[in-house]
Amino acid sequence: MNENIVQQAQTKFAQSVERFKDELKKLRTGRASAGMLDGIMVEVYGSSMPLNQVANVTAPEAQLLQITPFDPTSIQAIANAIRDAQSLGLNPSDDGRVVRVAIPALNEERRREITKQVGVKLEECMIAMRAVRHDALNAIDAAKKDKSIGEDDAKRLASQVDEHMAKAKSDAEANGKAKEAEIMKI
């Protein structure tokens, strides 16, 4: 039971880091990547669906995304959904069969704005991990009060939680630094 607290905390730390990595994929670099459009929701068939469920997204060139809809009638909805995503700032064009999105090169100012977004997303990840740590330490304290574990066990478990937190934090920070370097590279 008590080791379970540490296992759950470790799993939640890993999930926080994975969520952070997924968020980083959505940020623009100077290169086209299918992951850039992961958050796009398209209004088709009377409901809102993720882009990857209504079309195939590929990056045939470094500066171009190509979206091939499974149903050609949804091409206009896909183009509008990409155009309406203000954070991306992309302008798609379609030829009736596929949607093409040219990825413009980033200027220095835009690169700095995007690196600030990396910092914001990293901080959100850290907040989530601190909440997980707080919950785990509260569970350890509750177990100590119930006398289901002793003082030494409580300290050992708390230090294990802190170790896992430190490992997850360094992993997230390394991913953030790598993304910043990728964004600033011309």
NUDOVO-348705 format. One record per residue: x, y, z of N, C-alpha, C in turn. Coordinates in steps of 0.001 Angstrom, whole numbers, padded with zeros to 6 digits, always signed. Atoms other than C-alpha are relative to their C-alpha. Example, Ala and Ser with C-alpha at 12.3 -4.5 7.8 and 13.67 -1.06 7.14 Angstrom:
+000890-001190+000000+012300-004500+007800+000900+001200+000000;-000820-001190-000060+013670-001060+007140-000770+001090+000730;
% end
This chain:
+000834-001197+000000+000000+000000+000000+000873+001253+000000;-000801-001210-000141+002673+002492+001037+000946+000204-001183;-000835-000099+001196+004996+001684-001870-000857+000447-001175;+000945-000357+001041+001894+002188-003991-000082+001526-000159;+000031-001466+000027+001900+005915-003099+001138+000518-000881;-001170-000411+000772+005390+006270-004563-000188-000379-001468;+000241+000448+001378+004446+004239-007676-000976+000937-000709;+000999-000894+000603+001373+006402-008300+000601+001369-000290;-000635-001307+000200+003392+009594-007862+000954-000057-001190;-000954+000144+001106+006083+008313-010232-000743-000044-001343;+000800+000095+001224+003439+007430-012848-000558+001365-000379;+000573-001319+000280+001794+010855-012530+001072+001001-000440;-001095-000860+000451+005178+012608-012846+000310-000280-001465;-000294+000391+001390+005852+010654-016045-001094+000501-000944;+001109-000490+000829+002387+011564-017368+000095+001504-000214;-000155-001458+000127+003035+015250-016671+001074+000343-001025;-001087-000254+000949+006312+015112-018601-000457-000342-001422;+000500+000388+001329+004623+013283-021517-000967+001053-000546;+000940-001046+000417+001846+015891-021613+000766+001245-000448;-000848-001137+000349+004526+018599-021665+000645-000216-001371;-000620+000310+001302+006294+016863-024582-001031+000146-001126;+001053-000130+001006+002982+016684-026457-000302+001468-000290;+000244-001433+000183+002429+020409-025878+001130+000637-000812;-001136-000551+000741+005924+021143-027198-000101-000316-001488;+000128+000388+001412+005144+019282-030433-000894+000971-000754;+000941-000910+000645+002368+021778-031130+000622+001362-000298;-000639-001300+000226+004748+024753-030994+000753-000008-001318;-000668-000113+001295+006096+025975-034305+001493+000152+000148;-001417-000281+000207+009705+025736-035231+000038+000511-001435;-000058-000458+001382+010933+026828-038639-000360-001096-000990;+000241+001137+000882+010157+023367-040026-001432-000506+000133;+001342+000579-000001+006895+021705-040980+000032-001341+000732;+000141+001289-000672+005772+018820-038766-001486-000270+000182;+001417+000368-000093+002484+016938-038724-000545+000262+001407;+000417-000228-001381+002376+017358-034924-000448+001424+000278;+000391-001401-000190+001892+021117-035348-001512+000159+000010;+001452-000137+000154-001771+020534-036205-000779-000930+000924;+000656+000958-000900-002532+018053-033384-001190+000580+000759;+001083-000580-000795-004747+020471-031472-001174+000525-000819;+001037-000563+000873-006894+021461-034470-001256-000876+000031;+001294+000687+000026-010588+020542-034209-000764+000491-001227;+000706-000317+001238-012623+020397-037440-001485-000277+000181;+001451+000136-000096-016387+020925-037616-000501-000763-001228;+000510+000839+001096-017657+018011-039788-001111-000903+000519;+001107+000908-000324-020800+015885-039825-000765+000456+001243;+000766-000539-001117-022400+018165-037238+000690-000094+001348;-000713+000048-001279-019722+017633-034594+001452+000420-000210;-001387-000432+000044-016210+018753-033754+000907-001219+000176;-000882+001168-000038-013508+016151-034496+001453+000442-000169;-001419-000325+000201-009684+016175-034274+000379-000150-001479;-000418+000006+001404-008000+016870-037609+000514-001365-000449;-000578+001286+000409-006140+013547-037593-001045-001107-000159;+001066+000981+000204-009501+011710-037569-000785+000253-001284;+000714-000306+001238-010789+013431-040714+000935+000142-001192;-000946-000185+001094-007589+013727-042757+001359-000598+000348;-001364+000473-000156-004068+012454-043287+000922+001208-000119;-000891-001160-000006-001413+015048-042386+001428-000468-000247;-001389+000355+000298+002054+014798-043945+000819+001271-000198;-000918-001113+000244+005098+017036-044304+000943-000412-001127;-000828+000440+001121+006434+016337-047823+001276+000831-000186;-001175-000876+000088+008876+019270-047623+000201+000665+001357;-000322-000636-001278+010569+021159-044800-000888+001199+000313;+000796-001205-000201+008348+024217-045305-001449-000189-000433;+001344+000231+000518+005069+022541-046360-000688-001152+000721;+000852+001064-000523+002274+020554-044737-001056-000309-001045;+001039+000395+000950-000140+018581-046882-001046-000806+000755;+001104+000655-000692-003548+017547-045527-000915-000601-001057;+000864+000691+000952-005474+014929-047507-001227-000493+000756;+001204+000415-000737-009073+014619-046247-000479-001386-000436;+000575+001304+000319-010666+011177-046042-001279+000187-000816;+001217-000336+000735-013886+012793-047302+000223+001356-000678;-000300-001258+000701-013292+015451-050019-000977+001135+000296;+000962-001070-000292-016438+017340-048963+000387+000801+001240;-000391-000701-001237-014759+018321-045670+001207+000903-000203;-001227-000770+000259-011874+020161-047367-000108+001451+000455;+000178-001401-000385-013322+023641-046732+000002+000145+001524;+000028-000040-001471-013987+022886-043054+001406-000150+000566;-001385+000198-000460-010379+021692-042639+000800+001290-000198;-000730-001247+000277-008962+024830-044285-000421+001097+000971;+000489-001022-000936-011168+027058-042114+000500-000246+001416;-000452+000326-001360-010188+025224-038907+001470+000383+000181;-001428-000350-000085-006474+025706-039652+000155+001521-000012;-000068-001462+000098-007004+029362-040612-000446+000643+001317;+000552-000576-001227-009004+029999-037400+000891-000222+001219;-000910+000253-001125-006228+028645-035143+001001+001156+000072;-000798-001230-000065-004760+032037-034194+001425-000232+000472;-001335+000211-000554-001798+030637-032256+000985-000488-001059;-000890+000490+001048-000421+028995-035411+000330+001077-001032;-000224-001067+000977-000853+031965-037736+000281-000534-001396;-000224+000618+001305-001055+029769-040851-001138+000330-000962;+001004-000298+001017-002881+030417-044121-000043-001158-001006;+000062+001162+000889-003929+027166-045862-000609+000344-001359;+000623-000124+001318-004811+026834-049546-000397-001394-000450;+000424+001319+000460-006721+024021-051217-000243+000012-001494;+000227+000122+001440-007016+022734-054761-001191-000909-000295;+001170+000860+000177-010212+020743-054244+000248-001443+000423;-000320+001375-000420-008378+017524-053319+000823-000027+001284;-000852-000060-001187-005736+018451-050730+000119+001446+000480;-000258-001319-000584-005031+021351-048376+001508+000097+000187;-001435-000217-000177-001513+022751-048489+000184+001197+000925;-000299-001081-000936-000096+024885-045702+001486+000296-000088;-001397-000421+000054+003123+026763-046374+000399+000497+001379;-000488-000405-001319+005123+027186-043176+001026+001107-000218;-000949-001091+000223+006730+030634-043306+001167-000073+000991;-001165-000052-000887+010206+031091-041865-000303+000957+001150;+000248-000837-001174+010186+032588-038394+001021+001125+000076;-000943-001084-000238+011677+035993-037724+000453-000060+001463;-000603+000041-001345+013720+036688-034585-001024+000289+001102;+001003-000379-001004+010843+038343-032712-000979-001146+000263;+000952+001113-000138+008455+035450-033394+000667-001187+000699;-000733+001089-000675+011128+032931-032298+000027+000247+001513;-000052-000328-001439+011461+034744-028965-001373-000191+000658;+001356+000204-000540+007671+034739-028481-000269-001492+000230;+000250+001436-000112+007554+030997-029091+000834-000608+001127;-000798+000525-001118+010419+030344-026647-000624+000398+001335;+000721-000373-001227+008400+032267-024042-001142-000979+000255;+001067+000992-000150+005531+029843-024717+000553-001303+000568;-000633+001199-000556+007946+026984-023979+000130+000161+001513;-000144-000267-001428+008649+028595-020608-001325-000098+000738;+001335+000053-000613+004923+028964-019866-000453-001455+000134;+000418+001403-000022+004246+025326-020759+000831-000800+000999;-000858+000659-000990+007228+024207-018650-000498+000305+001407;+000503-000371-001324+005855+026127-015675-001307-000716+000309;+001242+000753-000214+002424+024509-016157+000306-001448+000384;-000416+001369-000315+004150+021117-016108+000522-000079+001437;-000564-000020-001364+006040+022038-012914-001115+000141+001042;+001125-000173-000929+002811+023166-011238-000726-001323+000176;+000672+001302-000076+001180+019837-012097+000823-000989+000826;-000858+000933-000749+004176+017918-010721+000048+000354+001484;+000016-000383-001425+004212+019955-007508-001302-000433+000667;+001282+000455-000550+000520+019130-007034+000039-001505+000270;-000139+001450-000191+001290+015421-007479+000856-000286+001238;-000896+000180-001154+004147+015680-004969-000748+000318+001299;+000758-000416-001177+001888+017512-002507-001000-001088+000408;+000976+001068-000287-000812+014806-002800+000686-001246+000572;-000721+001189-000474+001745+012022-002332+000485+000198+001437;-000487-000257-001372+003260+013660+000761-001153+000037+000999;+001182+000022-000870-000231+014205+002200-000443-001434+000283;+000378+001400-000191-001006+010505+001656+000965-000690+000960;-000999+000574-000919+002243+009570+003429-000261+000478+001420;+000307-000544-001331+001386+011891+006340-001248-000653+000588;+001229+000639-000478-002099+010382+006565+000285-001422+000454;-000356+001377-000376-000632+006867+006660+000794-000005+001310;-000783-000103-001236+001772+007987+009393-000926+000265+001188;+000952-000301-001069-001112+009409+011461-000851-001212+000350;+000787+001219-000232-003083+006179+011026+000842-001095+000642;-000955+000949-000561+000008+004413+012352+000144-001259-000863;-000210+001144+000892+000068+002139+009284+001447-000042-000488;-001441+000003+000256+003685+003220+008707+000682+000771+001121;-000765-000672-001042+006399+004378+011059+000653+001262-000515;-000674-001261+000317+008381+007610+011121+001098-000204-001042;-001100+000265+000940+011381+006089+009322-000527-000330-001397;+000584+000345+001299+009209+004603+006581-000559+001247-000679;+000571-001222+000564+007450+007939+006112+001094+000870-000621;-001110-000799+000531+010789+009738+005660+000575-000648-001256;-000533+000714+001164+012011+007052+003242-000912+000197-001210;+000955-000172+001099+008827+007270+001153+000014+001441-000530;-000025-001408+000409+008932+011070+001136+001252+000299-000826;-001223-000243+000777+012539+011032-000062-000072-000675-001364;+000176+000653+001303+011610+008548-002820-000870+000870-000918;+000869-000884+000784+008810+010869-003959+000812+001193-000503;-000819-001143+000392+011277+013786-003963+001007-000367-001094;-000943+000456+001031+013800+011748-005999-000688-000101-001364;+000741+000147+001249+011178+010903-008626-000396+001370-000550;+000361-001363+000411+010072+014540-008682+001209+000682-000652;-001207-000634+000532+013655+015724-009253+000354-000571-001374;-000299+000649+001279+014162+013201-012070-000964+000503-001082;+001003-000467+000961+010906+014221-013787+000232+001475-000342;-000252-001429+000216+011750+017908-013344+001176+000196-000948;-001166-000156+000871+015182+017520-014943-000318-000477-001418;+000416+000494+001318+013626+015508-017796-000801+001074-000735;+000824-001049+000607+011035+018241-018451+000860+001203-000391;-000858-001154+000296+013669+021000-018261+000895-000282-001201;-000843+000364+001144+015922+019120-020710-000797+000065-001298;+000847-000069+001184+013038+018773-023159-000297+001450-000377;+000265-001416+000247+012229+022474-022778+001199+000693-000625;-001228-000607+000546+015852+023500-023424+000226-000451-001444;-000188+000528+001355+016038+021239-026475-000970+000676-000986;+000982-000652+000870+012842+022755-027895+000373+001461-000244;-000418-001395+000162+014093+026298-027255+001146+000084-001002;-001136+000001+000923+017356+025474-029068-000488-000261-001435;+000553+000316+001322+015359+023983-031971-000705+001218-000595;+000730-001168+000469+013189+027104-032197+000974+001126-000399;-000913-001106+000259+016118+029539-032069+000975-000299-001144;-000921+000376+001093+018132+027579-034670-000612+000455-001337;+000511-000509+001284+017787+029186-038083+000278-001008-001091;
% end
